[in-house]
């Protein structure tokens, strides 16, 4: 493999880091898409009406709240179990 | 492994990229199929009636809209969280 100079090496690391972030973001998005599509879209119509848009926006927020609540409760249980 | 000349290397990269695109397209189609079958096809009948066909067509469009809405909301949250 070709040897990279310091500046090119740094640039490469930066690009790899950026791609990794993009991949993480996309991967995190996937569960939201599936779950919120299920909850909010009954029958696909001609466009997303405002009720559906609000539902999708709330869905993201509530799913994050749910994750926090469940994580918190589960952590409690695990800690108690450890004693 | 045999050493490829520059022209062959470029051609090879192009072929790999084309195959990756085809694979991505197929995976995306498969994903749409599952989601839109669930939403639009109640009980399979003798043929796809026009209501079902419209639903399937709208389904692809609305799922893309949904992806944009959720990506946008999620990006907002990530940005706020980063500050």
N, CA and C atoms of all chains as a GROMACS GRO file, in nm:
protein
  498
    1UNK      N    1   0.084  -0.119   0.000
    1UNK     CA    2   0.000   0.000   0.000
    1UNK      C    3   0.088   0.124   0.000
    2UNK      N    4   0.041   0.227  -0.068
    2UNK     CA    5   0.119   0.351  -0.079
    2UNK      C    6   0.132   0.416   0.058
    3UNK      N    7   0.248   0.468   0.090
    3UNK     CA    8   0.269   0.540   0.217
    3UNK      C    9   0.207   0.678   0.207
    4UNK      N   10   0.127   0.718   0.306
    4UNK     CA   11   0.069   0.852   0.306
    4UNK      C   12   0.152   0.945   0.392
    5UNK      N   13   0.164   1.068   0.347
    5UNK     CA   14   0.228   1.171   0.428
    5UNK      C   15   0.137   1.207   0.544
    6UNK      N   16   0.189   1.281   0.641
    6UNK     CA   17   0.113   1.315   0.763
    6UNK      C   18  -0.018   1.387   0.733
    7UNK      N   19  -0.010   1.486   0.642
    7UNK     CA   20  -0.129   1.566   0.611
    7UNK      C   21  -0.237   1.479   0.547
    8UNK      N   22  -0.197   1.392   0.452
    8UNK     CA   23  -0.291   1.302   0.386
    8UNK      C   24  -0.349   1.202   0.485
    9UNK      N   25  -0.264   1.154   0.576
    9UNK     CA   26  -0.309   1.059   0.677
    9UNK      C   27  -0.419   1.122   0.762
   10UNK      N   28  -0.397   1.247   0.804
   10UNK     CA   29  -0.495   1.319   0.886
   10UNK      C   30  -0.625   1.337   0.809
   11UNK      N   31  -0.613   1.373   0.680
   11UNK     CA   32  -0.732   1.392   0.596
   11UNK      C   33  -0.810   1.261   0.583
   12UNK      N   34  -0.737   1.152   0.564
   12UNK     CA   35  -0.801   1.021   0.551
   12UNK      C   36  -0.878   0.986   0.678
   13UNK      N   37  -0.814   1.007   0.793
   13UNK     CA   38  -0.881   0.980   0.921
   13UNK      C   39  -1.008   1.062   0.934
   14UNK      N   40  -0.999   1.188   0.891
   14UNK     CA   41  -1.115   1.277   0.899
   14UNK      C   42  -1.230   1.225   0.813
   15UNK      N   43  -1.197   1.181   0.690
   15UNK     CA   44  -1.298   1.129   0.599
   15UNK      C   45  -1.360   1.000   0.654
   16UNK      N   46  -1.275   0.912   0.706
   16UNK     CA   47  -1.324   0.787   0.763
   16UNK      C   48  -1.417   0.816   0.880
   17UNK      N   49  -1.377   0.911   0.967
   17UNK     CA   50  -1.459   0.950   1.081
   17UNK      C   51  -1.594   1.004   1.037
   18UNK      N   52  -1.596   1.085   0.933
   18UNK     CA   53  -1.720   1.143   0.881
   18UNK      C   54  -1.812   1.033   0.827
   19UNK      N   55  -1.755   0.938   0.753
   19UNK     CA   56  -1.835   0.828   0.699
   19UNK      C   57  -1.891   0.741   0.810
   20UNK      N   58  -1.810   0.720   0.914
   20UNK     CA   59  -1.854   0.640   1.027
   20UNK      C   60  -1.973   0.707   1.096
   21UNK      N   61  -1.964   0.838   1.114
   21UNK     CA   62  -2.075   0.913   1.176
   21UNK      C   63  -2.201   0.903   1.093
   22UNK      N   64  -2.188   0.916   0.961
   22UNK     CA   65  -2.303   0.906   0.872
   22UNK      C   66  -2.368   0.769   0.884
   23UNK      N   67  -2.283   0.665   0.890
   23UNK     CA   68  -2.334   0.528   0.898
   23UNK      C   69  -2.407   0.507   1.031
   24UNK      N   70  -2.350   0.560   1.140
   24UNK     CA   71  -2.413   0.548   1.271
   24UNK      C   72  -2.549   0.616   1.272
   25UNK      N   73  -2.554   0.738   1.218
   25UNK     CA   74  -2.677   0.815   1.212
   25UNK      C   75  -2.785   0.738   1.138
   26UNK      N   76  -2.749   0.685   1.021
   26UNK     CA   77  -2.844   0.608   0.940
   26UNK      C   78  -2.891   0.483   1.012
   27UNK      N   79  -2.799   0.416   1.082
   27UNK     CA   80  -2.834   0.294   1.154
   27UNK      C   81  -2.929   0.325   1.270
   28UNK      N   82  -2.905   0.437   1.339
   28UNK     CA   83  -2.991   0.476   1.450
   28UNK      C   84  -3.130   0.513   1.403
   29UNK      N   85  -3.138   0.565   1.282
   29UNK     CA   86  -3.264   0.610   1.224
   29UNK      C   87  -3.358   0.494   1.194
   30UNK      N   88  -3.301   0.379   1.158
   30UNK     CA   89  -3.380   0.268   1.105
   30UNK      C   90  -3.495   0.223   1.195
   31UNK      N   91  -3.470   0.198   1.328
   31UNK     CA   92  -3.583   0.158   1.413
   31UNK      C   93  -3.693   0.264   1.418
   32UNK      N   94  -3.654   0.392   1.421
   32UNK     CA   95  -3.754   0.499   1.422
   32UNK      C   96  -3.845   0.488   1.300
   33UNK      N   97  -3.786   0.466   1.185
   33UNK     CA   98  -3.861   0.460   1.061
   33UNK      C   99  -3.967   0.350   1.066
   34UNK      N  100  -3.925   0.231   1.102
   34UNK     CA  101  -4.016   0.118   1.104
   34UNK      C  102  -4.130   0.140   1.204
   35UNK      N  103  -4.091   0.174   1.329
   35UNK     CA  104  -4.189   0.185   1.436
   35UNK      C  105  -4.286   0.300   1.412
   36UNK      N  106  -4.233   0.414   1.369
   36UNK     CA  107  -4.318   0.531   1.352
   36UNK      C  108  -4.405   0.520   1.226
   37UNK      N  109  -4.356   0.454   1.126
   37UNK     CA  110  -4.440   0.422   1.009
   37UNK      C  111  -4.559   0.337   1.053
   38UNK      N  112  -4.532   0.234   1.133
   38UNK     CA  113  -4.639   0.148   1.183
   38UNK      C  114  -4.742   0.224   1.264
   39UNK      N  115  -4.693   0.311   1.355
   39UNK     CA  116  -4.784   0.381   1.446
   39UNK      C  117  -4.865   0.491   1.379
   40UNK      N  118  -4.802   0.559   1.284
   40UNK     CA  119  -4.860   0.686   1.238
   40UNK      C  120  -4.927   0.681   1.101
   41UNK      N  121  -4.887   0.589   1.018
   41UNK     CA  122  -4.942   0.586   0.883
   41UNK      C  123  -5.040   0.470   0.872
   42UNK      N  124  -5.170   0.504   0.865
   42UNK     CA  125  -5.273   0.401   0.854
   42UNK      C  126  -5.274   0.346   0.712
   43UNK      N  127  -5.330   0.428   0.622
   43UNK     CA  128  -5.331   0.390   0.481
   43UNK      C  129  -5.261   0.502   0.404
   44UNK      N  130  -5.157   0.469   0.330
   44UNK     CA  131  -5.086   0.573   0.254
   44UNK      C  132  -5.181   0.647   0.161
   45UNK      N  133  -5.177   0.782   0.166
   45UNK     CA  134  -5.264   0.863   0.082
   45UNK      C  135  -5.183   0.942  -0.018
   46UNK      N  136  -5.242   1.053  -0.064
   46UNK     CA  137  -5.177   1.134  -0.168
   46UNK      C  138  -5.061   1.215  -0.114
   47UNK      N  139  -5.067   1.243   0.014
   47UNK     CA  140  -4.959   1.319   0.077
   47UNK      C  141  -4.963   1.289   0.227
   48UNK      N  142  -4.859   1.334   0.300
   48UNK     CA  143  -4.860   1.324   0.445
   48UNK      C  144  -4.941   1.441   0.500
   49UNK      N  145  -5.057   1.411   0.560
   49UNK     CA  146  -5.135   1.522   0.618
   49UNK      C  147  -5.071   1.566   0.750
   50UNK      N  148  -5.117   1.680   0.802
   50UNK     CA  149  -5.050   1.740   0.918
   50UNK      C  150  -5.062   1.652   1.042
   51UNK      N  151  -5.174   1.578   1.052
   51UNK     CA  152  -5.191   1.489   1.168
   51UNK      C  153  -5.082   1.382   1.168
   52UNK      N  154  -5.055   1.330   1.048
   52UNK     CA  155  -4.951   1.227   1.035
   52UNK      C  156  -4.812   1.284   1.062
   53UNK      N  157  -4.789   1.406   1.011
   53UNK     CA  158  -4.659   1.470   1.034
   53UNK      C  159  -4.636   1.493   1.183
   54UNK      N  160  -4.739   1.540   1.253
   54UNK     CA  161  -4.728   1.561   1.398
   54UNK      C  162  -4.701   1.430   1.469
   55UNK      N  163  -4.772   1.326   1.425
   55UNK     CA  164  -4.754   1.195   1.484
   55UNK      C  165  -4.610   1.147   1.467
   56UNK      N  166  -4.555   1.166   1.348
   56UNK     CA  167  -4.418   1.120   1.322
   56UNK      C  168  -4.317   1.196   1.408
   57UNK      N  169  -4.338   1.327   1.420
   57UNK     CA  170  -4.249   1.409   1.501
   57UNK      C  171  -4.256   1.367   1.649
   58UNK      N  172  -4.379   1.353   1.699
   58UNK     CA  173  -4.398   1.307   1.837
   58UNK      C  174  -4.340   1.169   1.858
   59UNK      N  175  -4.355   1.085   1.757
   59UNK     CA  176  -4.309   0.947   1.766
   59UNK      C  177  -4.159   0.941   1.796
   60UNK      N  178  -4.082   1.022   1.726
   60UNK     CA  179  -3.938   1.025   1.749
   60UNK      C  180  -3.908   1.063   1.893
   61UNK      N  181  -3.973   1.172   1.939
   61UNK     CA  182  -3.952   1.219   2.076
   61UNK      C  183  -3.992   1.114   2.179
   62UNK      N  184  -4.110   1.056   2.160
   62UNK     CA  185  -4.162   0.959   2.259
   62UNK      C  186  -4.080   0.830   2.258
   63UNK      N  187  -4.027   0.795   2.143
   63UNK     CA  188  -3.945   0.675   2.138
   63UNK      C  189  -3.816   0.696   2.217
   64UNK      N  190  -3.761   0.817   2.208
   64UNK     CA  191  -3.642   0.849   2.286
   64UNK      C  192  -3.675   0.849   2.435
   65UNK      N  193  -3.789   0.910   2.474
   65UNK     CA  194  -3.833   0.908   2.613
   65UNK      C  195  -3.848   0.765   2.662
   66UNK      N  196  -3.909   0.681   2.578
   66UNK     CA  197  -3.932   0.541   2.614
   66UNK      C  198  -3.800   0.469   2.638
   67UNK      N  199  -3.704   0.494   2.549
   67UNK     CA  200  -3.573   0.431   2.564
   67UNK      C  201  -3.509   0.471   2.697
   68UNK      N  202  -3.518   0.598   2.731
   68UNK     CA  203  -3.462   0.647   2.858
   68UNK      C  204  -3.531   0.582   2.977
   69UNK      N  205  -3.666   0.577   2.973
   69UNK     CA  206  -3.743   0.520   3.084
   69UNK      C  207  -3.708   0.373   3.105
   70UNK      N  208  -3.702   0.299   2.996
   70UNK     CA  209  -3.675   0.156   3.006
   70UNK      C  210  -3.532   0.130   3.050
   71UNK      N  211  -3.439   0.209   2.998
   71UNK     CA  212  -3.299   0.196   3.036
   71UNK      C  213  -3.283   0.222   3.185
   72UNK      N  214  -3.351   0.325   3.232
   72UNK     CA  215  -3.343   0.364   3.373
   72UNK      C  216  -3.396   0.252   3.463
   73UNK      N  217  -3.513   0.199   3.428
   73UNK     CA  218  -3.576   0.094   3.507
   73UNK      C  219  -3.489  -0.033   3.508
   74UNK      N  220  -3.440  -0.067   3.390
   74UNK     CA  221  -3.360  -0.188   3.378
   74UNK      C  222  -3.230  -0.175   3.456
   75UNK      N  223  -3.170  -0.056   3.453
   75UNK     CA  224  -3.047  -0.032   3.528
   75UNK      C  225  -3.073  -0.048   3.678
   76UNK      N  226  -3.189   0.002   3.724
   76UNK     CA  227  -3.228  -0.017   3.864
   76UNK      C  228  -3.228  -0.165   3.901
   77UNK      N  229  -3.294  -0.243   3.818
   77UNK     CA  230  -3.309  -0.386   3.846
   77UNK      C  231  -3.174  -0.455   3.851
   78UNK      N  232  -3.089  -0.419   3.752
   78UNK     CA  233  -2.959  -0.482   3.745
   78UNK      C  234  -2.875  -0.446   3.867
   79UNK      N  235  -2.885  -0.318   3.911
   79UNK     CA  236  -2.809  -0.276   4.029
   79UNK      C  237  -2.856  -0.348   4.154
   80UNK      N  238  -2.988  -0.360   4.170
   80UNK     CA  239  -3.043  -0.429   4.289
   80UNK      C  240  -2.999  -0.574   4.286
   81UNK      N  241  -3.005  -0.633   4.166
   81UNK     CA  242  -2.968  -0.773   4.153
   81UNK      C  243  -2.824  -0.799   4.191
   82UNK      N  244  -2.739  -0.695   4.171
   82UNK     CA  245  -2.597  -0.711   4.198
   82UNK      C  246  -2.564  -0.711   4.345
   83UNK      N  247  -2.657  -0.655   4.429
   83UNK     CA  248  -2.628  -0.644   4.574
   83UNK      C  249  -2.661  -0.771   4.652
   84UNK      N  250  -0.208  -1.211  -0.568
   84UNK     CA  251  -0.309  -1.159  -0.659
   84UNK      C  252  -0.240  -1.085  -0.772
   85UNK      N  253  -0.288  -1.097  -0.893
   85UNK     CA  254  -0.227  -1.030  -1.007
   85UNK      C  255  -0.236  -0.880  -0.990
   86UNK      N  256  -0.130  -0.812  -1.030
   86UNK     CA  257  -0.129  -0.666  -1.024
   86UNK      C  258  -0.212  -0.612  -1.141
   87UNK      N  259  -0.305  -0.520  -1.114
   87UNK     CA  260  -0.384  -0.459  -1.221
   87UNK      C  261  -0.320  -0.328  -1.263
   88UNK      N  262  -0.318  -0.302  -1.391
   88UNK     CA  263  -0.275  -0.171  -1.440
   88UNK      C  264  -0.379  -0.068  -1.401
   89UNK      N  265  -0.345   0.060  -1.415
   89UNK     CA  266  -0.433   0.169  -1.371
   89UNK      C  267  -0.570   0.165  -1.437
   90UNK      N  268  -0.572   0.140  -1.569
   90UNK     CA  269  -0.698   0.139  -1.644
   90UNK      C  270  -0.787   0.026  -1.595
   91UNK      N  271  -0.726  -0.093  -1.575
   91UNK     CA  272  -0.801  -0.208  -1.527
   91UNK      C  273  -0.852  -0.184  -1.386
   92UNK      N  274  -0.767  -0.121  -1.304
   92UNK     CA  275  -0.805  -0.090  -1.166
   92UNK      C  276  -0.929  -0.001  -1.165
   93UNK      N  277  -0.930   0.101  -1.249
   93UNK     CA  278  -1.043   0.195  -1.256
   93UNK      C  279  -1.169   0.121  -1.302
   94UNK      N  280  -1.153   0.034  -1.400
   94UNK     CA  281  -1.267  -0.043  -1.451
   94UNK      C  282  -1.322  -0.135  -1.342
   95UNK      N  283  -1.231  -0.195  -1.268
   95UNK     CA  284  -1.269  -0.284  -1.159
   95UNK      C  285  -1.350  -0.209  -1.054
   96UNK      N  286  -1.299  -0.090  -1.015
   96UNK     CA  287  -1.372  -0.007  -0.918
   96UNK      C  288  -1.512   0.026  -0.968
   97UNK      N  289  -1.522   0.057  -1.096
   97UNK     CA  290  -1.650   0.094  -1.155
   97UNK      C  291  -1.747  -0.024  -1.148
   98UNK      N  292  -1.699  -0.144  -1.178
   98UNK     CA  293  -1.783  -0.263  -1.174
   98UNK      C  294  -1.830  -0.292  -1.032
   99UNK      N  295  -1.738  -0.278  -0.937
   99UNK     CA  296  -1.774  -0.301  -0.796
   99UNK      C  297  -1.882  -0.203  -0.753
  100UNK      N  298  -1.864  -0.077  -0.788
  100UNK     CA  299  -1.962   0.027  -0.751
  100UNK      C  300  -2.098  -0.004  -0.813
  101UNK      N  301  -2.099  -0.048  -0.939
  101UNK     CA  302  -2.225  -0.082  -1.007
  101UNK      C  303  -2.296  -0.197  -0.937
  102UNK      N  304  -2.221  -0.299  -0.896
  102UNK     CA  305  -2.281  -0.412  -0.827
  102UNK      C  306  -2.336  -0.370  -0.691
  103UNK      N  307  -2.262  -0.282  -0.622
  103UNK     CA  308  -2.309  -0.231  -0.492
  103UNK      C  309  -2.441  -0.157  -0.509
  104UNK      N  310  -2.451  -0.076  -0.613
  104UNK     CA  311  -2.574  -0.002  -0.640
  104UNK      C  312  -2.691  -0.096  -0.665
  105UNK      N  313  -2.667  -0.200  -0.744
  105UNK     CA  314  -2.772  -0.296  -0.773
  105UNK      C  315  -2.819  -0.365  -0.645
  106UNK      N  316  -2.723  -0.401  -0.560
  106UNK     CA  317  -2.757  -0.469  -0.435
  106UNK      C  318  -2.838  -0.377  -0.345
  107UNK      N  319  -2.797  -0.250  -0.338
  107UNK     CA  320  -2.870  -0.152  -0.256
  107UNK      C  321  -3.012  -0.135  -0.306
  108UNK      N  322  -3.028  -0.125  -0.438
  108UNK     CA  323  -3.160  -0.107  -0.500
  108UNK      C  324  -3.250  -0.224  -0.464
  109UNK      N  325  -3.198  -0.346  -0.479
  109UNK     CA  326  -3.275  -0.466  -0.449
  109UNK      C  327  -3.316  -0.470  -0.303
  110UNK      N  328  -3.223  -0.436  -0.215
  110UNK     CA  329  -3.253  -0.435  -0.072
  110UNK      C  330  -3.364  -0.333  -0.041
  111UNK      N  331  -3.357  -0.218  -0.105
  111UNK     CA  332  -3.458  -0.113  -0.085
  111UNK      C  333  -3.594  -0.160  -0.134
  112UNK      N  334  -3.599  -0.223  -0.251
  112UNK     CA  335  -3.724  -0.274  -0.306
  112UNK      C  336  -3.786  -0.376  -0.210
  113UNK      N  337  -3.702  -0.464  -0.158
  113UNK     CA  338  -3.750  -0.568  -0.067
  113UNK      C  339  -3.813  -0.505   0.056
  114UNK      N  340  -3.747  -0.402   0.108
  114UNK     CA  341  -3.797  -0.331   0.226
  114UNK      C  342  -3.933  -0.268   0.198
  115UNK      N  343  -3.945  -0.196   0.086
  115UNK     CA  344  -4.074  -0.136   0.047
  115UNK      C  345  -4.181  -0.244   0.035
  116UNK      N  346  -4.145  -0.355  -0.027
  116UNK     CA  347  -4.242  -0.462  -0.050
  116UNK      C  348  -4.306  -0.506   0.081
  117UNK      N  349  -4.223  -0.532   0.182
  117UNK     CA  350  -4.277  -0.578   0.311
  117UNK      C  351  -4.370  -0.476   0.372
  118UNK      N  352  -4.323  -0.350   0.378
  118UNK     CA  353  -4.401  -0.244   0.443
  118UNK      C  354  -4.533  -0.221   0.370
  119UNK      N  355  -4.530  -0.214   0.239
  119UNK     CA  356  -4.647  -0.175   0.162
  119UNK      C  357  -4.744  -0.292   0.146
  120UNK      N  358  -4.695  -0.412   0.145
  120UNK     CA  359  -4.783  -0.530   0.148
  120UNK      C  360  -4.866  -0.527   0.275
  121UNK      N  361  -4.800  -0.502   0.390
  121UNK     CA  362  -4.871  -0.494   0.517
  121UNK      C  363  -4.978  -0.386   0.517
  122UNK      N  364  -4.945  -0.269   0.465
  122UNK     CA  365  -5.038  -0.156   0.471
  122UNK      C  366  -5.153  -0.169   0.372
  123UNK      N  367  -5.126  -0.224   0.256
  123UNK     CA  368  -5.221  -0.210   0.145
  123UNK      C  369  -5.300  -0.335   0.109
  124UNK      N  370  -5.245  -0.451   0.141
  124UNK     CA  371  -5.313  -0.573   0.097
  124UNK      C  372  -5.380  -0.637   0.217
  125UNK      N  373  -5.513  -0.626   0.224
  125UNK     CA  374  -5.588  -0.683   0.336
  125UNK      C  375  -5.596  -0.834   0.319
  126UNK      N  376  -5.684  -0.875   0.227
  126UNK     CA  377  -5.695  -1.017   0.197
  126UNK      C  378  -5.665  -1.036   0.049
  127UNK      N  379  -5.565  -1.116   0.018
  127UNK     CA  380  -5.533  -1.136  -0.124
  127UNK      C  381  -5.654  -1.190  -0.198
  128UNK      N  382  -5.687  -1.126  -0.312
  128UNK     CA  383  -5.804  -1.167  -0.392
  128UNK      C  384  -5.761  -1.221  -0.526
  129UNK      N  385  -5.852  -1.210  -0.621
  129UNK     CA  386  -5.826  -1.267  -0.753
  129UNK      C  387  -5.727  -1.185  -0.833
  130UNK      N  388  -5.719  -1.058  -0.802
  130UNK     CA  389  -5.626  -0.968  -0.870
  130UNK      C  390  -5.602  -0.849  -0.779
  131UNK      N  391  -5.506  -0.763  -0.814
  131UNK     CA  392  -5.486  -0.637  -0.743
  131UNK      C  393  -5.586  -0.536  -0.797
  132UNK      N  394  -5.685  -0.498  -0.715
  132UNK     CA  395  -5.781  -0.396  -0.762
  132UNK      C  396  -5.714  -0.259  -0.762
  133UNK      N  397  -5.783  -0.162  -0.824
  133UNK     CA  398  -5.720  -0.030  -0.844
  133UNK      C  399  -5.695   0.041  -0.712
  134UNK      N  400  -5.781   0.016  -0.611
  134UNK     CA  401  -5.761   0.078  -0.481
  134UNK      C  402  -5.627   0.032  -0.421
  135UNK      N  403  -5.602  -0.098  -0.434
  135UNK     CA  404  -5.477  -0.155  -0.382
  135UNK      C  405  -5.357  -0.102  -0.462
  136UNK      N  406  -5.375  -0.093  -0.592
  136UNK     CA  407  -5.265  -0.042  -0.675
  136UNK      C  408  -5.231   0.101  -0.638
  137UNK      N  409  -5.333   0.185  -0.618
  137UNK     CA  410  -5.310   0.324  -0.578
  137UNK      C  411  -5.241   0.329  -0.442
  138UNK      N  412  -5.287   0.243  -0.353
  138UNK     CA  413  -5.228   0.238  -0.219
  138UNK      C  414  -5.080   0.203  -0.227
  139UNK      N  415  -5.047   0.105  -0.308
  139UNK     CA  416  -4.908   0.063  -0.320
  139UNK      C  417  -4.821   0.174  -0.376
  140UNK      N  418  -4.876   0.244  -0.475
  140UNK     CA  419  -4.802   0.355  -0.535
  140UNK      C  420  -4.781   0.468  -0.434
  141UNK      N  421  -4.889   0.503  -0.364
  141UNK     CA  422  -4.879   0.607  -0.261
  141UNK      C  423  -4.785   0.564  -0.151
  142UNK      N  424  -4.786   0.436  -0.120
  142UNK     CA  425  -4.707   0.383  -0.010
  142UNK      C  426  -4.559   0.414  -0.028
  143UNK      N  427  -4.508   0.392  -0.147
  143UNK     CA  428  -4.366   0.420  -0.172
  143UNK      C  429  -4.338   0.568  -0.151
  144UNK      N  430  -4.424   0.653  -0.209
  144UNK     CA  431  -4.407   0.798  -0.195
  144UNK      C  432  -4.414   0.841  -0.049
  145UNK      N  433  -4.516   0.790   0.022
  145UNK     CA  434  -4.535   0.832   0.161
  145UNK      C  435  -4.423   0.781   0.251
  146UNK      N  436  -4.370   0.665   0.219
  146UNK     CA  437  -4.260   0.615   0.303
  146UNK      C  438  -4.136   0.701   0.285
  147UNK      N  439  -4.115   0.750   0.163
  147UNK     CA  440  -4.004   0.842   0.140
  147UNK      C  441  -4.026   0.972   0.216
  148UNK      N  442  -4.150   1.025   0.210
  148UNK     CA  443  -4.184   1.145   0.289
  148UNK      C  444  -4.159   1.121   0.438
  149UNK      N  445  -4.200   1.005   0.484
  149UNK     CA  446  -4.184   0.969   0.625
  149UNK      C  447  -4.036   0.967   0.662
  150UNK      N  448  -3.955   0.908   0.575
  150UNK     CA  449  -3.811   0.902   0.601
  150UNK      C  450  -3.753   1.042   0.614
  151UNK      N  451  -3.795   1.132   0.528
  151UNK     CA  452  -3.746   1.270   0.533
  151UNK      C  453  -3.790   1.338   0.662
  152UNK      N  454  -3.919   1.319   0.700
  152UNK     CA  455  -3.972   1.383   0.821
  152UNK      C  456  -3.898   1.334   0.945
  153UNK      N  457  -3.877   1.204   0.954
  153UNK     CA  458  -3.813   1.148   1.071
  153UNK      C  459  -3.665   1.184   1.075
  154UNK      N  460  -3.598   1.180   0.960
  154UNK     CA  461  -3.457   1.218   0.954
  154UNK      C  462  -3.440   1.361   1.000
  155UNK      N  463  -3.530   1.448   0.954
  155UNK     CA  464  -3.525   1.588   0.990
  155UNK      C  465  -3.542   1.607   1.141
  156UNK      N  466  -3.643   1.540   1.199
  156UNK     CA  467  -3.670   1.552   1.342
  156UNK      C  468  -3.553   1.497   1.423
  157UNK      N  469  -3.502   1.382   1.382
  157UNK     CA  470  -3.393   1.318   1.452
  157UNK      C  471  -3.268   1.405   1.447
  158UNK      N  472  -3.241   1.465   1.332
  158UNK     CA  473  -3.125   1.553   1.316
  158UNK      C  474  -3.136   1.675   1.408
  159UNK      N  475  -3.258   1.731   1.418
  159UNK     CA  476  -3.282   1.842   1.511
  159UNK      C  477  -3.242   1.804   1.652
  160UNK      N  478  -3.289   1.688   1.695
  160UNK     CA  479  -3.264   1.642   1.832
  160UNK      C  480  -3.115   1.620   1.855
  161UNK      N  481  -3.049   1.557   1.757
  161UNK     CA  482  -2.906   1.530   1.770
  161UNK      C  483  -2.828   1.661   1.780
  162UNK      N  484  -2.869   1.759   1.700
  162UNK     CA  485  -2.799   1.888   1.703
  162UNK      C  486  -2.818   1.958   1.837
  163UNK      N  487  -2.942   1.956   1.889
  163UNK     CA  488  -2.969   2.018   2.019
  163UNK      C  489  -2.889   1.948   2.128
  164UNK      N  490  -2.887   1.815   2.119
  164UNK     CA  491  -2.816   1.736   2.219
  164UNK      C  492  -2.667   1.764   2.220
  165UNK      N  493  -2.613   1.801   2.104
  165UNK     CA  494  -2.470   1.824   2.092
  165UNK      C  495  -2.425   1.955   2.154
  166UNK      N  496  -2.522   2.047   2.175
  166UNK     CA  497  -2.484   2.179   2.228
  166UNK      C  498  -2.472   2.181   2.380
   0.00000   0.00000   0.00000
